[in-house]
């Protein structure tokens, strides 16, 4: 029986999403900072037919909201810069969208905008970015430009109850606005290249963004001409109201983490309300659900593998996203249930890398495709594969007579 088709993406993080994945027999712990390791993973995702892969990143040795004073020696520490990893993999992949993670709290939107634009050029339209708010003391201490504050979520669990996090989400909204304006600052036909007249550019089609906000004042234009997608894909992971609103106003894709059908329905309804209020004519927000997956030939083998990793880590694995440890059929069943709830895609987080990336590519995606459950098309750019139009420059639109 066929099922409603959805897009499938992967979320890659060091040795995998289980903290003890680096100790699995299939792991490659000596290669985690090698370009070959990341090239191999992204090529696996590319061959499997995933629409894009996100690459995790952070700006401190401790994981986000983890205390710098209590680093567990048994966890993977250190990582490569996600934007540079994606840039390295550009020439080794053909269709896969490359979506590195960028922390908005300490980085400059100008630098991020030009880096992601460059990635869009080198991939010929396959670039995106995942925006993350950095709220830890360890990250702030690494930059030294902001006072140290509370680390972690407030006792209530609500972002709204932590002033520093609320401020961080306001800043992330401005950050998204600025990078979009920078991506638009060159119109599509700004480059002339007319050797006979000596005109390389039409200066009237390169615009200063002139942005003045609470956090950023940006005057000039991007140094990178407008890229193949116009605006590369913007994505956000969201767990509650304030992040939902950030995604609804500024993102093309939002990743959500419901653990059951009822939660999925509730989140979709909240996103719809936020989009109706904030989206202002932009295309419909695409919604992907995150699943952590550990895949073996039998359910017993999968549960035993998860138990071994838990024992090595010294505690049971817990995640913000639902965990599916089972066969490829079990993972496909979970995907099909979510597809029927009306989501656009699923982002699979492999518990172990590369073992579960291989299983996703060789077993999960082919099985789902055989049931008609994989959405795709012949389009080449990441936006077009998601059914998103290539946006016009906001500056070009302003010049069109009413």
N, C-alpha and C positions, 0 to 999 in steps of 0.2 A: 504494500500500500504506500502510495506517495505521501509526501508531507509538504507543508508550506515551506518554500525554499528560504534559506537565510544565508548570509555571508559568514564565513569562518575566518577568524583572525587568531594570531598567537601572541602571547605576552611572554617575552624572554627575560629571565633574570638570573644572571650568574650561573650556578650549577642547577637551578630549578627552584621551584617555589617552596619545597620542603626544606627546612633549615639544615637537615642532615643529608641532603641529596648528594653533596660532594663526596660522601663516604659510601655511596652505593657502588656496587661492583661495576656498573656500566658507566660510571662518571669519569670525567677527564680533569681532575682537580689541578694537574700541572699545567693545563692549557687555558685556564679561565681568563688569563690576561694576554692570550696570544691572538693575533688576527686570524689565524687559521681556524680556531675554535668558532669564532663568530661568523666567519665566512661559511663554514660547514653548516651551522645551525640555520642561517638565513637562506642558504641554498636548499636545504631540506624543506623549509617552509615554502620556498618559491616553487619547487617541483611538486609539492603536495597540492598546490592550488589555493593556498591561503590568500586572502585578499590583501592583508597587510600584517606586519609584525611590529609590535611595540617593543622598545628596548628600555628597560628600567635604568634609572639613574638617581643619584642623590648627591648632596654637597657636603657630606661628612662621613667619617668612617663608621660611626654607629648608624644603624638603620633609623629611618624616620621615627621620631618620638621615642627612641631608645636612649637610655642614659649613657653618657660618655664615661661615667665612673664605674659602670658595671658591664664591661664588654665580655661576653662569653667567648672563651677561647675556641669553642667547638663550632662556631659559626663562620661562614665565609666572610672575609673582610677585604675591602678594596674592590675596585671595579674600573673599567675603562669608560671614558667619556662617551655617552650614548650618541651624540651628534657625530663624533668622529668615527665611531663604529659604523654607523649608518652610511657615512660618506665612503668609508673603505669598502663596504659591501655593495655599493652602487654598481660597480662594473661587473660584479660576480652574480648579479641577479637580473632577471628579465621582466617579470610582471609584478613581483611582490612590492607592495607599498612599504616604505621604511619610515617608521614613526618613533623617533627618539623622544625620551622624556627630558623636559627642561623645567627646572625650578624657577618660578617667577619672582620669588622674594628677594633674591640677591643678584640676579643677572640683569643685564641691560637689554631692553627690547630691541635696540638697534643691532646689537651683536647677534642675538637670536634670529631676528628677521633675516639678516643677510646670510647666516649659516644655513637656515632652512631653505631660503631661496636658492642658494648655491646647490644644495642637495636636490632641489626640484629640477634644476637645470641638468645636473649630472645624471639623474635617473630618467630624464625626459618625462617628468610629470608623475612621479611616484612618491613624492615627499609628503610628510605630515609631521605634526608635533603633538606631544602630550604634555599639557600644562599642569604643573603641580605646585601647590602652595607649600613653601618651606617654613615650618613653624618651630623648629627645635633649637635649643641653646647651642648645640654642637655646630649647626650650620651658621648661626649668627656669630659664634666665636671665630669661625674660620674666616669671616669677612671683616669683623671688627668695626662695622659701621653702624650697628644698631645695639641698643641696650639689651642685655640678657633678660629674658622673661620666663614665664612658665613653660615647661616642657610637657607635651602630651595634651590629651583632651581633658576638659574639666570633669569633675565627678559626675555631672549630669549626663555626660556623653554628648551634649549638644554643642556644636561649633559656636552657635550664637552666644553661649555663655562664656566664651574666651575672647576678650577684647583683642588680643594680639592676632588670633586666627581670623576674627571678623575683619580686621584691618588688612590681613594678608589676602583675603578673598576680594576686598575692594581693589587692592593693588593688582591682583591677577586679572580682574576685569579690565583695568586700564592697560595692563600689559598686552592683553589680547587685542584691545582696540588699537594700540599703537602699532603692533606688528602688522595688523591688517592694513592700516593706512600706509605703512612703509612698503608693503607688498604692492599697493595700488599706486605708489608715487610715480612710477614710470608707466605711461600709457603703452599699449601694445605696439603702436607705430612710432614710438619716440626715437628709435634708431633708424636712420636714413641710409647711411653708408654710400653716399653719392660722391665717388672719387672725382668726378668731373667738375663738381661745384665746390668740393672741399667741405661739404657738410656731412658730418658723421651722425649728429643728433639734431632733433628738433627741440630746442631748449624749452619751447612753450609747452611741450608735452612731458616735461619732467617737473614734478610739483613738490614744493616744500610742504611737509605735513602740518606744520604749525600747530602742534598739539600742546595744550597747557592743561594739566590736571593736578590732582592732589599729590601724585607720586612722581610723575614724569613730565618734563618739558622737552619736547623734541621739535627742532626747527626744520632740519633739512630733509632731503630725500634719501632713499636707499642708495647704496653704491652699486647694487645689483639690478640690472634691467628686469622688467617684469618676466616672471618665469612661466613655464608651460601651463600650469594649472591656474595662473592668475593669482589665486590664493591657495597655498598648500593646505591640506586638511588640518583642522584644529580639533583635538580631542581632549576630553576631561573625564577623570574617574570621579564618581559622585556617590556618596552614601546617605546624604540627608539634605535638608531643605536648602541651606546656603550653597553648597556645591551644585545642587540641581539647578538653582537659579543662575549660577555662573555658566553652566553648560547651556541652559536654555537661551541665554542672551548672546553668548559668544562662540559656542562650539558648533562644529558640524556633526560630531559623534560624541555620545556620552556612554561611558561604561558604568553599569549598575551591578549591584551584588545581592539580589534577592536570594533567599534560601528556599522559597516555596512559591507555588502559583499565586497564592493570595497576596504575598508581598510584591510579586511582579506586577500584578494588576494595580495595586495601590501606588507603586512608584510611577508606572506609566500614566496614571491619572494625575499625579502631582506634577510630572514633567509637562503634561499637556496644559495644565493650568498656568504653569510658569511660562511656557512658550507663548501662550495666548497673550500674556501680559507684556512679555519682554522681547519677543523675537522680531517684531516690526517688519514683516514682509519677507524675511529671509526664508530659505527653503526649510522644509520640515527637518527637525532634529532626528538624526538616526540613532537608534538605541541598541546597544550591544550588552548582553549579559555575560558576566565573567563566571567561568567555571574552572576550578582547579581539578586537574585530571591525572590519575595514575592508572595506566592501562596494562593489563596482563592477559594471558590467554584464558584464565578462569577467574571467577570472583574470589575464590579461595586464595589463589596466588596473589591477587591484587591486595586483598586485605592483609595477607601475611607480609607482603612487601611494605605496606604502609606501617604495619606494626613493627617491623624491623627498623625502619627509619625513626619511628617514634622512640624506640628503645635506645637507639644511638644518640638521639637528641636529649633524652632524659625526660621527655614530656610528650603528651599527645599533641599532634599538630592541630592548630586552630587557624582559621582564615576568615577574613571578611567575606570571602566568596564561598559558595557551596563547594564541597569537596565530593568528587565522584571517583571512587576507587573500585574498579571493576573491569569488565571486558569492553571491547569496542562497541558491542551491542548496548551495554549499559550507558555508555557515553552518548551514543546516538539516540537512545530513548530519552535521555535528559534533554538533549538538544531539540528533539521533536516536540516535547512538552512545552518548551519555551517558545518554539516557533509558533505553536498554536495560540500562545498568549499574545502574539502580535509584535514581537520584537523583530528588529532588522538583522541582527547578527549575534554571534556568540564569540567571545574572546576566550580562548582556551589557555589556561596557565599550566604548562607542564610541571608536574611535581618534581620530575627528574629530567635533567638535560644531559645527553641527547636522547635517552631511552624513550621518553614519552613524546618527544618531537617526532621520532621515527615511527612510533605507534600511531600517532595522529595522522601522519602522512601516508602510512602503508595500510592502515586498517580503518581508522575512524572516518576520514574524509571519503575514501572510496565507497564504504558502506553507505554513508549518508547520500553520496552522489547517486548511487544505484537506486535509492528510494526517491530520487528527484528532490532532495532536500538542500542542495547547494545552489545558492544564487550566484550568478556570474553573467558575464557577457563578453563581447569581443572588444570592448573599449580598452584603450591602452592606459589612460591616466587613472590615477587612484580615485579622483573625484567622479569621473564618468563611470567607473565600475560600480560605484555606490549610487549611481543615478543622480548625482549632484551636478548642476550646471556649472560651467566656467563663469565666475562672476565678472562683471565689468568693473573697471576701476571707478571708485567713487568720484574721483576727480574728472574722469571722462563724462560720467553721467551729469555732473553739475554743469557741463558745457552744452548739453543738449537743450535746445529751446523748448519751452513749454508748449 
